[in-house]
């Protein structure tokens, strides 16, 4: 079925059903890490929108349907000597999801966030209308307002985006630092150099490792981190490494960065029992959803007399305040390791309405684990501490996980007046939840 036929069928279905229940998507995967209230929804089955439609090698751009996972998109582009300018870390993330949320990776110091690499968006609005939004047409307000809207303004069913040329291999170098100030100075210098990829990991307050990747035509060897060996451990073991470009792009997926340890999947015996086909973010997410439903680990912690709180967040902090944030985080939260990825706006002359970022180099801190304490604390205590410090330091956090902002603060940070204007124009009947309801109230 052609894209146009699929689009007509879906839009007609949406228009015919009326507004008796809020909208939601029927799809196979989700990379949201907030438990949502169970309620009746009108589920739109968008799973068929998962094809790469066009690749223009000369123009370095591609057109793709919104539910296409990055694993499929990368496999389509690599034979043409291209990759998406920003490839989020997990294979199951869809490009439409990254456009409606916020996607980042080790090229973001050069190309910004995923939504900054987009050139046009075909969006199904909550009332069944379909509009094409570009940076300079009559729907440019939606083009710049769609990122970070999480489906509350509609769904991206087709996108055109920037591609960049690749070479067959990536040479990765890892440099160790004992002082955060020296680490962030080196990170800034790397972003001004010739590296194709820059990111880092904080293993301890006095152990920070900066990684730089360069495309190369040949490699004396290549490492395989898709089964027995674990990528993040290699940062502490090797100064130089080589991976195929595909394996480099998915270096974090096999072990969900390092979160596979929570499933015992870093134990060699468990690893062999699971097999290569289950060592990936899709399988881990399924296990996480199961645990969220049945509360197994929560019950175990209660039996052990431990209070727990999931702190799963990505926050963007101006580089000038990175040391201060890290010091706070070690003192108050204590989760390790921490991913550190530099990011700055791709273009300094535009602003995205719902995810405003200053025109300066930022550090994305990613931390995904559980805080366990013997003493009691209020629900959301550690997440609220993080939100307060991010706001104090002039940063911004992604909304894919738990958020605790009060409503006034939320709309101050995430473009309240502009969002209300977008909502009135593109969802006048209120068929989709608003951003605060969805991301904070979890409705």
DRENDO-798881 format. One record per residue (C-alpha): residue in one letter; x, y, z. Coordinates in nm, 2 decimals, padded with zeros to 4 digits, m for minus. Layout:
# residues N
('A',(X,Y,Z))
...
# end
This chain:
# residues 443
('X',(00.00,00.00,00.00))
('X',(00.14,00.34,m00.09))
('X',(00.20,00.61,00.17))
('X',(m00.09,00.81,00.03))
('X',(m00.33,00.52,00.06))
('X',(m00.23,00.45,00.41))
('X',(m00.26,00.82,00.50))
('X',(m00.61,00.85,00.35))
('X',(m00.73,00.54,00.53))
('X',(m00.59,00.66,00.87))
('X',(m00.73,01.01,00.83))
('X',(m01.07,00.88,00.74))
('X',(m01.07,00.65,01.04))
('X',(m00.99,00.93,01.27))
('X',(m01.25,01.17,01.13))
('X',(m01.52,00.90,01.14))
('X',(m01.48,00.81,01.51))
('X',(m01.57,01.14,01.67))
('X',(m01.42,01.26,01.99))
('X',(m01.56,01.02,02.26))
('X',(m01.22,00.92,02.39))
('X',(m00.87,01.08,02.40))
('X',(m00.63,00.98,02.13))
('X',(m00.34,00.74,02.16))
('X',(m00.12,00.53,01.93))
('X',(m00.14,00.16,01.87))
('X',(00.23,00.06,01.82))
('X',(00.47,m00.21,01.91))
('X',(00.73,m00.02,02.10))
('X',(00.76,00.29,02.32))
('X',(01.06,00.46,02.47))
('X',(00.87,00.66,02.73))
('X',(00.97,00.59,03.08))
('X',(00.67,00.71,03.28))
('X',(00.39,00.49,03.39))
('X',(00.07,00.63,03.25))
('X',(m00.28,00.61,03.39))
('X',(m00.48,00.33,03.24))
('X',(m00.78,00.48,03.06))
('X',(m00.99,00.43,02.76))
('X',(m00.83,00.58,02.45))
('X',(m00.90,00.58,02.08))
('X',(m00.60,00.39,01.95))
('X',(m00.48,00.48,01.60))
('X',(m00.29,00.20,01.44))
('X',(00.01,00.36,01.27))
('X',(00.24,00.06,01.26))
('X',(00.21,00.05,00.88))
('X',(00.39,00.38,00.85))
('X',(00.74,00.22,00.88))
('X',(00.90,00.25,00.54))
('X',(01.20,00.45,00.40))
('X',(01.04,00.63,00.10))
('X',(01.34,00.81,m00.07))
('X',(01.71,00.86,m00.03))
('X',(01.88,01.14,m00.22))
('X',(02.26,01.08,m00.19))
('X',(02.35,01.40,m00.38))
('X',(02.13,01.63,m00.17))
('X',(02.21,01.43,00.15))
('X',(01.86,01.39,00.26))
('X',(01.60,01.12,00.30))
('X',(01.22,01.09,00.33))
('X',(01.08,00.83,00.57))
('X',(00.75,00.74,00.74))
('X',(00.72,00.83,01.10))
('X',(00.70,00.49,01.27))
('X',(01.02,00.37,01.11))
('X',(01.27,00.26,01.38))
('X',(01.62,00.39,01.35))
('X',(01.76,00.04,01.31))
('X',(01.57,00.01,00.98))
('X',(01.65,00.36,00.87))
('X',(02.03,00.31,00.94))
('X',(02.03,m00.01,00.74))
('X',(01.86,00.16,00.45))
('X',(02.11,00.46,00.44))
('X',(02.44,00.29,00.51))
('X',(02.46,00.12,00.17))
('X',(02.44,00.47,00.02))
('X',(02.73,00.58,00.23))
('X',(02.50,00.79,00.45))
('X',(02.35,00.80,00.80))
('X',(02.09,01.02,00.97))
('X',(02.28,01.33,01.10))
('X',(02.17,01.23,01.45))
('X',(02.10,00.87,01.54))
('X',(01.95,00.82,01.89))
('X',(02.11,00.55,02.09))
('X',(01.85,00.28,02.08))
('X',(01.74,00.08,01.78))
('X',(01.37,00.08,01.86))
('X',(01.34,00.46,01.87))
('X',(01.13,00.58,01.58))
('X',(01.21,00.89,01.38))
('X',(00.86,01.02,01.44))
('X',(00.90,00.96,01.81))
('X',(01.23,01.14,01.81))
('X',(01.07,01.44,01.63))
('X',(00.78,01.46,01.88))
('X',(01.02,01.41,02.17))
('X',(01.39,01.49,02.19))
('X',(01.66,01.28,02.03))
('X',(02.03,01.32,02.09))
('X',(02.36,01.13,02.03))
('X',(02.73,01.19,01.99))
('X',(02.70,01.40,01.67))
('X',(02.47,01.65,01.85))
('X',(02.76,01.88,01.92))
('X',(02.77,01.94,01.55))
('X',(02.41,01.89,01.43))
('X',(02.20,01.96,01.74))
('X',(01.90,01.75,01.84))
('X',(01.71,01.52,01.60))
('X',(01.44,01.78,01.54))
('X',(01.70,02.03,01.42))
('X',(01.79,01.80,01.13))
('X',(01.43,01.79,01.00))
('X',(01.33,01.97,00.68))
('X',(00.96,01.90,00.66))
('X',(00.69,01.72,00.86))
('X',(00.37,01.57,00.73))
('X',(00.15,01.58,01.04))
('X',(m00.19,01.41,01.11))
('X',(m00.38,01.65,01.33))
('X',(m00.61,01.53,01.61))
('X',(m00.92,01.62,01.40))
('X',(m00.81,01.42,01.10))
('X',(m00.66,01.70,00.89))
('X',(m00.32,01.64,00.74))
('X',(m00.08,01.93,00.70))
('X',(00.27,01.97,00.57))
('X',(00.49,02.18,00.80))
('X',(00.81,02.33,00.68))
('X',(01.04,02.61,00.82))
('X',(00.89,02.87,00.58))
('X',(00.54,02.78,00.49))
('X',(00.20,02.87,00.64))
('X',(00.25,02.59,00.90))
('X',(00.59,02.70,01.02))
('X',(00.45,02.76,01.37))
('X',(00.37,02.39,01.39))
('X',(00.71,02.29,01.24))
('X',(00.89,02.48,01.52))
('X',(00.63,02.39,01.78))
('X',(00.60,02.01,01.71))
('X',(00.93,01.90,01.88))
('X',(00.87,01.81,02.25))
('X',(00.49,01.80,02.19))
('X',(00.46,01.42,02.25))
('X',(00.16,01.37,02.03))
('X',(m00.05,01.64,02.18))
('X',(m00.05,01.84,01.85))
('X',(m00.07,01.54,01.62))
('X',(00.15,01.27,01.47))
('X',(00.44,01.29,01.22))
('X',(00.36,01.04,00.95))
('X',(00.63,01.14,00.70))
('X',(00.95,01.34,00.75))
('X',(01.23,01.47,00.54))
('X',(01.56,01.50,00.72))
('X',(01.93,01.56,00.68))
('X',(02.18,01.28,00.61))
('X',(02.56,01.29,00.64))
('X',(02.83,01.09,00.47))
('X',(03.00,00.80,00.65))
('X',(03.31,00.58,00.61))
('X',(03.31,00.21,00.68))
('X',(03.47,00.23,01.02))
('X',(03.49,00.45,01.33))
('X',(03.81,00.49,01.53))
('X',(03.73,00.56,01.89))
('X',(03.98,00.70,02.15))
('X',(03.92,00.72,02.52))
('X',(04.09,00.97,02.75))
('X',(04.07,00.94,03.13))
('X',(04.04,01.25,03.36))
('X',(04.04,01.27,03.74))
('X',(03.90,01.62,03.76))
('X',(03.56,01.73,03.62))
('X',(03.68,02.07,03.52))
('X',(03.96,01.92,03.31))
('X',(03.71,01.67,03.16))
('X',(03.47,01.94,03.05))
('X',(03.75,02.16,02.92))
('X',(03.87,01.87,02.70))
('X',(03.51,01.80,02.59))
('X',(03.47,02.16,02.48))
('X',(03.80,02.14,02.29))
('X',(03.69,01.82,02.12))
('X',(03.38,01.99,02.00))
('X',(03.59,02.25,01.83))
('X',(03.82,01.99,01.67))
('X',(03.77,01.74,01.38))
('X',(03.60,01.46,01.57))
('X',(03.28,01.31,01.41))
('X',(03.15,01.19,01.74))
('X',(03.20,01.32,02.10))
('X',(03.06,01.18,02.42))
('X',(03.18,01.07,02.77))
('X',(03.10,00.87,03.08))
('X',(03.14,00.96,03.44))
('X',(03.22,00.64,03.63))
('X',(03.31,00.80,03.96))
('X',(03.37,01.16,04.09))
('X',(03.74,01.12,04.00))
('X',(03.71,00.90,03.69))
('X',(03.56,01.06,03.38))
('X',(03.63,00.92,03.03))
('X',(03.60,01.13,02.72))
('X',(03.55,00.94,02.39))
('X',(03.61,01.08,02.04))
('X',(03.51,00.90,01.72))
('X',(03.65,00.96,01.38))
('X',(03.54,00.80,01.05))
('X',(03.81,00.60,00.89))
('X',(03.84,00.40,00.56))
('X',(04.03,00.10,00.71))
('X',(04.07,m00.06,01.05))
('X',(04.35,m00.29,01.18))
('X',(04.08,m00.48,01.38))
('X',(03.72,m00.43,01.48))
('X',(03.56,m00.50,01.82))
('X',(03.23,m00.68,01.86))
('X',(03.01,m00.56,02.15))
('X',(02.69,m00.73,02.04))
('X',(02.72,m01.04,02.25))
('X',(03.00,m01.15,02.49))
('X',(03.18,m00.82,02.53))
('X',(03.03,m00.50,02.69))
('X',(03.10,m00.17,02.53))
('X',(03.09,00.06,02.83))
('X',(03.35,m00.15,03.01))
('X',(03.59,m00.11,02.71))
('X',(03.61,00.26,02.79))
('X',(03.82,00.18,03.10))
('X',(04.02,m00.10,02.93))
('X',(04.13,00.05,02.60))
('X',(04.27,00.38,02.48))
('X',(04.19,00.31,02.12))
('X',(03.92,00.10,01.96))
('X',(03.77,00.03,01.61))
('X',(03.41,m00.06,01.52))
('X',(03.22,m00.08,01.20))
('X',(03.01,00.23,01.16))
('X',(02.69,00.02,01.22))
('X',(02.83,m00.13,01.54))
('X',(02.94,00.21,01.66))
('X',(02.60,00.36,01.61))
('X',(02.44,00.08,01.82))
('X',(02.73,00.05,02.07))
('X',(02.49,00.14,02.35))
('X',(02.19,m00.07,02.25))
('X',(02.32,m00.41,02.33))
('X',(02.34,m00.33,02.71))
('X',(02.10,m00.04,02.71))
('X',(02.41,00.17,02.80))
('X',(02.48,m00.02,03.12))
('X',(02.12,m00.08,03.25))
('X',(02.12,m00.44,03.14))
('X',(02.30,m00.51,03.48))
('X',(01.95,m00.47,03.64))
('X',(01.84,m00.78,03.46))
('X',(02.16,m00.97,03.54))
('X',(02.24,m00.96,03.17))
('X',(02.60,m00.87,03.22))
('X',(02.66,m01.20,03.40))
('X',(02.84,m01.43,03.14))
('X',(02.61,m01.72,03.21))
('X',(02.29,m01.52,03.19))
('X',(02.42,m01.36,02.87))
('X',(02.47,m01.69,02.71))
('X',(02.12,m01.81,02.82))
('X',(01.96,m01.49,02.67))
('X',(02.15,m01.52,02.35))
('X',(02.25,m01.25,02.11))
('X',(01.90,m01.19,01.99))
('X',(01.77,m01.08,02.33))
('X',(02.06,m00.85,02.42))
('X',(01.90,m00.53,02.30))
('X',(01.68,m00.24,02.41))
('X',(01.36,m00.39,02.28))
('X',(01.39,m00.70,02.50))
('X',(01.49,m00.49,02.81))
('X',(01.20,m00.26,02.76))
('X',(00.96,m00.55,02.75))
('X',(01.10,m00.67,03.08))
('X',(01.08,m00.32,03.23))
('X',(00.71,m00.30,03.13))
('X',(00.64,m00.63,03.28))
('X',(00.81,m00.53,03.61))
('X',(00.62,m00.20,03.61))
('X',(00.30,m00.39,03.58))
('X',(00.36,m00.65,03.85))
('X',(00.60,m00.45,04.08))
('X',(00.84,m00.73,04.15))
('X',(01.15,m00.53,04.23))
('X',(00.94,m00.28,04.43))
('X',(00.81,m00.56,04.65))
('X',(01.15,m00.70,04.70))
('X',(01.29,m00.36,04.81))
('X',(01.01,m00.33,05.06))
('X',(01.08,m00.67,05.20))
('X',(01.44,m00.56,05.25))
('X',(01.33,m00.24,05.42))
('X',(01.45,m00.01,05.14))
('X',(01.27,00.28,04.99))
('X',(01.32,00.32,04.61))
('X',(01.28,00.59,04.35))
('X',(01.34,00.55,03.98))
('X',(01.55,00.85,03.85))
('X',(01.55,00.81,03.47))
('X',(01.63,01.15,03.31))
('X',(01.82,01.33,03.05))
('X',(01.90,01.69,03.13))
('X',(02.08,01.96,02.92))
('X',(02.30,02.19,03.12))
('X',(02.50,02.49,02.99))
('X',(02.87,02.39,02.98))
('X',(02.96,02.67,03.21))
('X',(02.75,02.50,03.48))
('X',(02.84,02.14,03.41))
('X',(03.08,02.11,03.70))
('X',(02.83,02.25,03.94))
('X',(02.56,02.02,03.83))
('X',(02.78,01.71,03.85))
('X',(02.89,01.81,04.20))
('X',(02.52,01.84,04.31))
('X',(02.44,01.51,04.14))
('X',(02.71,01.32,04.32))
('X',(02.61,01.47,04.65))
('X',(02.23,01.44,04.63))
('X',(02.15,01.16,04.39))
('X',(02.46,00.93,04.36))
('X',(02.37,00.73,04.05))
('X',(02.66,00.60,03.85))
('X',(02.76,00.58,03.56))
('X',(02.64,00.90,03.40))
('X',(02.64,00.96,03.03))
('X',(02.78,01.30,02.92))
('X',(02.70,01.41,02.57))
('X',(02.77,01.76,02.43))
('X',(02.49,01.93,02.23))
('X',(02.44,02.28,02.09))
('X',(02.18,02.42,01.85))
('X',(02.25,02.34,01.49))
('X',(02.13,02.68,01.38))
('X',(02.16,02.99,01.60))
('X',(01.89,03.19,01.42))
('X',(01.59,02.97,01.51))
('X',(01.42,02.85,01.83))
('X',(01.20,02.55,01.88))
('X',(00.90,02.67,02.08))
('X',(00.86,02.39,02.33))
('X',(01.22,02.30,02.38))
('X',(01.41,02.63,02.39))
('X',(01.78,02.59,02.42))
('X',(02.03,02.87,02.44))
('X',(02.28,02.92,02.16))
('X',(02.57,02.77,02.35))
('X',(02.73,02.44,02.41))
('X',(02.54,02.22,02.66))
('X',(02.61,01.89,02.83))
('X',(02.34,01.63,02.82))
('X',(02.37,01.43,03.14))
('X',(02.19,01.09,03.11))
('X',(02.13,00.89,03.43))
('X',(01.90,00.59,03.44))
('X',(01.88,00.39,03.76))
('X',(01.70,00.35,04.10))
('X',(01.79,00.54,04.42))
('X',(01.76,00.32,04.72))
('X',(01.77,00.46,05.08))
('X',(01.72,00.31,05.42))
('X',(01.55,00.63,05.54))
('X',(01.21,00.74,05.42))
('X',(01.16,01.02,05.17))
('X',(00.87,01.18,04.99))
('X',(00.75,01.04,04.65))
('X',(00.95,01.20,04.37))
('X',(01.20,01.35,04.61))
('X',(01.51,01.30,04.40))
('X',(01.35,01.38,04.07))
('X',(01.23,01.71,04.22))
('X',(01.58,01.79,04.34))
('X',(01.71,01.73,03.98))
('X',(01.44,01.95,03.83))
('X',(01.51,02.23,04.08))
('X',(01.88,02.22,04.01))
('X',(01.84,02.21,03.63))
('X',(01.61,02.51,03.64))
('X',(01.85,02.70,03.87))
('X',(02.14,02.64,03.63))
('X',(01.95,02.75,03.33))
('X',(01.92,02.41,03.18))
('X',(01.62,02.21,03.04))
('X',(01.52,01.85,03.08))
('X',(01.35,01.60,02.84))
('X',(01.00,01.49,02.92))
('X',(01.01,01.12,02.83))
('X',(01.02,01.02,03.19))
('X',(00.87,01.13,03.53))
('X',(00.82,01.50,03.57))
('X',(00.70,01.68,03.89))
('X',(00.68,02.05,03.80))
('X',(00.38,02.24,03.92))
('X',(00.17,02.37,03.64))
('X',(00.28,02.73,03.65))
('X',(00.65,02.64,03.65))
('X',(00.60,02.39,03.37))
('X',(00.44,02.64,03.13))
('X',(00.70,02.90,03.21))
('X',(00.97,02.65,03.11))
('X',(00.80,02.49,02.81))
('X',(00.64,02.78,02.62))
('X',(00.30,02.80,02.77))
('X',(00.15,03.10,02.57))
('X',(00.29,02.97,02.24))
('X',(00.17,02.62,02.31))
('X',(m00.18,02.74,02.39))
('X',(m00.19,02.92,02.06))
('X',(m00.07,02.60,01.87))
('X',(m00.33,02.40,02.06))
('X',(m00.61,02.63,01.97))
('X',(m00.51,02.63,01.60))
('X',(m00.43,02.27,01.54))
('X',(m00.64,02.09,01.80))
('X',(m00.93,02.33,01.86))
('X',(m01.16,02.04,01.99))
('X',(m00.90,01.93,02.24))
('X',(m00.91,01.57,02.12))
('X',(m00.55,01.51,02.24))
('X',(m00.44,01.57,02.59))
('X',(m00.23,01.88,02.66))
('X',(00.14,01.86,02.73))
('X',(00.11,01.90,03.11))
('X',(m00.16,01.64,03.13))
('X',(00.04,01.39,02.94))
('X',(00.40,01.45,03.07))
('X',(00.34,01.55,03.43))
('X',(m00.01,01.41,03.52))
('X',(00.06,01.10,03.31))
('X',(m00.29,01.09,03.16))
# end
